[in-house]
């Protein structure tokens, strides 16, 4: 499978213990569908880093962002992530061809309901950003669960998307300690929350992305509510420690 070479050009802190990284495609066309993922590896790993030199990440930006690719991750003390955090701009990476089927369905008459936990927001952000840029007619609903507001990556961007896109409804929720200033939902995503916020839509397609426990819990919830397996798409992000989120899988190592 052919690889591409890209250059690290920016990094930003986007939530507590969470960072985004931007790569320039160096003038090459890099076509991907919103919601897909790819493998990233240092082109020249540092001594001692050869054994931990590759990770799979969702592509978190829109395919319409010509010449740029963005990934985001919870930062943990691994060799790869420590090296990425300290890498100088201009560092070169080898990136695989994009893959994955966690992509928006074609029938715009059917709403898309996203259930995202923690860093599982990354492929969802890609889809929502792209759908807004393309003025897709799909009704889009995002239930986005985190322990605290400080853990919610891209929250301000998602709020801006909801303001721009009349087809997009944002429903963030926090599961941690009570915060009187939090203006959105509180508690785990559950049947009552889904029923209340989805009173109108019929025949939606559900997209679940987050840590393994959250994906299992949400799949079970939908199954018990009568949702068909054919109407669910899932993407697991491993069992990282911050399982702060609510209670057939494309499991990939993104932790």
C-alpha positions in Angstrom: 0.0 0.0 0.0 1.5 3.3 -1.0 2.5 5.9 1.6 2.5 9.6 1.5 5.0 12.0 3.1 3.7 15.0 5.1 5.3 17.8 7.2 4.2 18.8 10.7 3.3 22.5 10.6 1.3 23.3 13.7 0.1 22.0 17.1 -2.5 23.4 19.5 -4.0 22.5 22.9 -7.7 22.0 22.3 -8.8 20.6 25.7 -7.4 19.4 28.9 -4.6 16.9 28.1 -5.6 17.0 24.4 -3.8 18.4 21.4 -4.3 18.7 17.7 -1.6 18.4 15.1 -1.6 19.8 11.5 0.3 18.4 8.6 1.0 19.8 5.2 0.6 17.3 2.3 3.6 18.8 0.6 1.8 19.6 -2.6 0.4 16.1 -3.1 -3.3 15.4 -3.4 -4.4 13.4 -0.4 -8.0 12.3 -0.9 -10.0 11.0 2.0 -13.7 10.8 3.0 -14.8 12.6 6.1 -14.6 10.2 9.0 -11.8 8.0 7.8 -8.4 7.3 9.5 -4.8 6.6 8.6 -1.5 5.5 10.0 1.1 8.1 11.0 4.8 7.3 11.5 8.0 9.5 11.9 9.9 9.3 8.7 13.1 9.4 10.7 12.4 8.2 14.3 14.7 9.2 17.1 17.1 6.6 18.5 15.1 4.3 20.8 11.8 5.3 19.2 11.8 2.7 16.4 9.7 0.2 18.4 6.9 2.8 19.0 6.9 4.7 15.8 3.4 4.3 14.3 -0.2 5.1 15.4 -3.6 5.1 13.7 -5.5 8.4 14.0 -8.8 9.6 12.7 -8.5 12.5 10.2 -10.2 15.2 12.1 -10.5 17.9 9.5 -12.7 18.3 6.4 -11.4 16.8 3.1 -12.1 20.2 1.6 -9.2 21.7 3.6 -6.9 21.4 0.6 -3.3 20.6 1.4 -3.8 20.0 5.1 -4.5 17.1 7.4 -5.3 17.3 11.1 -5.3 14.7 13.8 -6.0 15.1 17.6 -5.4 12.9 20.6 -5.4 12.7 24.4 -1.8 13.2 25.4 -0.3 10.3 27.4 3.3 9.5 28.3 4.1 7.1 25.4 7.2 7.3 23.3 5.3 8.2 20.2 3.2 10.9 21.7 6.1 12.5 23.7 8.1 12.6 20.5 5.2 14.1 18.5 4.6 16.8 21.2 8.2 17.9 21.1 8.8 17.5 17.4 10.0 20.6 15.6 7.8 22.1 12.9 9.1 20.7 9.6 9.5 17.2 10.9 8.5 14.7 8.2 6.0 11.9 8.6 5.0 8.9 6.6 1.2 8.6 6.3 -0.8 5.7 4.9 -3.6 5.8 2.4 -6.9 6.7 4.3 -9.4 3.9 5.0 -12.5 3.2 7.0 -16.3 3.2 6.5 -17.3 5.5 9.4 -18.6 8.0 6.8 -21.9 9.9 6.3 -24.7 7.9 4.6 -26.0 9.1 1.2 -29.7 9.3 1.9 -30.2 12.9 3.1 -33.8 12.1 4.1 -32.5 10.1 7.0 -31.0 12.1 9.9 -27.5 11.3 11.2 -27.2 10.9 15.0 -23.7 11.0 16.4 -23.0 9.6 19.9 -19.4 10.7 20.7 -17.4 10.2 23.8 -14.1 12.0 24.6 -11.6 11.9 21.8 -14.1 9.9 19.7 -15.2 13.4 18.5 -12.4 13.4 15.9 -14.0 11.6 13.0 -17.3 13.2 13.9 -15.7 16.7 13.7 -14.5 15.8 10.2 -17.9 14.7 9.0 -19.7 17.7 10.6 -17.2 20.3 9.2 -17.4 18.7 5.7 -21.2 18.5 5.7 -21.4 22.1 6.7 -19.0 23.2 4.0 -20.9 21.2 1.4 -24.3 22.4 2.7 -25.5 18.8 2.9 -29.2 18.5 3.5 -28.9 15.8 6.2 -30.3 16.6 9.6 -27.3 16.2 12.0 -27.5 15.6 15.7 -24.4 15.3 18.0 -24.6 14.0 21.5 -21.1 14.7 22.9 -20.1 13.3 26.3 -17.2 14.3 28.5 -16.5 14.2 32.2 -16.0 17.9 32.5 -16.3 20.9 30.2 -12.5 21.2 30.1 -12.3 17.8 28.5 -14.5 18.7 25.5 -12.2 19.1 22.5 -13.4 21.3 19.7 -16.5 22.5 21.7 -16.2 26.1 20.6 -15.8 25.0 17.0 -18.8 22.8 17.3 -20.9 25.6 18.7 -19.8 27.8 15.8 -20.8 25.0 13.3 -24.2 24.8 15.0 -24.7 28.5 14.6 -23.7 28.3 10.9 -25.6 25.2 10.0 -29.4 25.1 10.6 -29.4 21.4 10.0 -27.0 20.7 12.9 -28.1 20.3 16.5 -25.4 20.1 19.2 -26.2 18.3 22.5 -23.1 18.3 24.7 -23.3 16.6 28.1 -20.9 16.3 31.1 -20.9 13.4 33.5 -18.7 14.7 36.3 -19.3 17.0 39.3 -22.2 19.4 39.2 -21.3 22.7 37.4 -23.9 25.4 37.7 -22.5 27.3 34.8 -22.8 24.4 32.3 -25.6 25.4 30.0 -26.2 22.0 28.3 -27.1 18.5 29.3 -25.8 16.7 32.4 -25.3 13.0 33.0 -24.6 10.0 30.8 -26.3 9.7 27.4 -29.3 7.5 28.0 -32.7 6.6 26.6 -34.5 9.6 28.2 -32.0 12.1 26.7 -32.1 10.6 23.3 -35.9 10.4 23.3 -36.3 14.0 24.5 -33.8 15.5 22.0 -34.8 13.3 19.0 -38.6 13.7 19.4 -39.0 14.6 15.7 -36.5 12.6 13.6 -37.6 9.3 12.2 -35.4 6.4 10.8 -32.0 8.0 11.8 -28.6 6.4 11.2 -26.6 6.2 14.4 -22.8 6.8 14.6 -21.0 5.8 17.8 -17.4 6.8 18.4 -15.4 6.7 21.6 -13.7 4.3 24.1 -14.6 0.7 23.9 -16.8 0.7 27.0 -18.8 3.7 25.7 -19.3 2.1 22.3 -20.5 -1.1 23.8 -22.9 0.6 26.2 -24.4 2.8 23.4 -24.7 -0.1 21.1 -26.6 -2.0 23.8 -28.8 1.0 24.5 -29.8 1.3 20.8 -30.3 -2.4 20.4 -32.6 -2.5 23.5 -34.5 0.5 22.0 -35.2 -1.4 18.8 -32.5 0.1 16.5 -31.3 -2.3 13.9 -27.7 -3.3 13.5 -27.9 -2.0 9.9 -28.7 1.5 11.2 -25.5 1.7 13.5 -21.9 2.5 12.6 -19.2 2.3 15.3 -15.6 3.4 15.7 -13.7 2.3 18.9 -10.7 4.2 20.3 -9.4 1.7 22.8 -9.8 1.7 26.6 -7.9 4.8 27.5 -8.1 5.8 31.1 -10.6 8.7 30.7 -13.7 6.5 30.3 -15.8 9.4 31.4 -18.4 8.9 28.8 -21.8 7.3 28.7 -22.7 4.0 29.0 -20.1 -5.0 14.3 -17.1 -2.7 15.3 -14.2 -1.2 13.4 -11.7 -1.3 16.3 -8.5 0.5 15.7 -5.7 1.5 18.0 -6.2 5.2 18.6 -5.6 5.5 22.3 
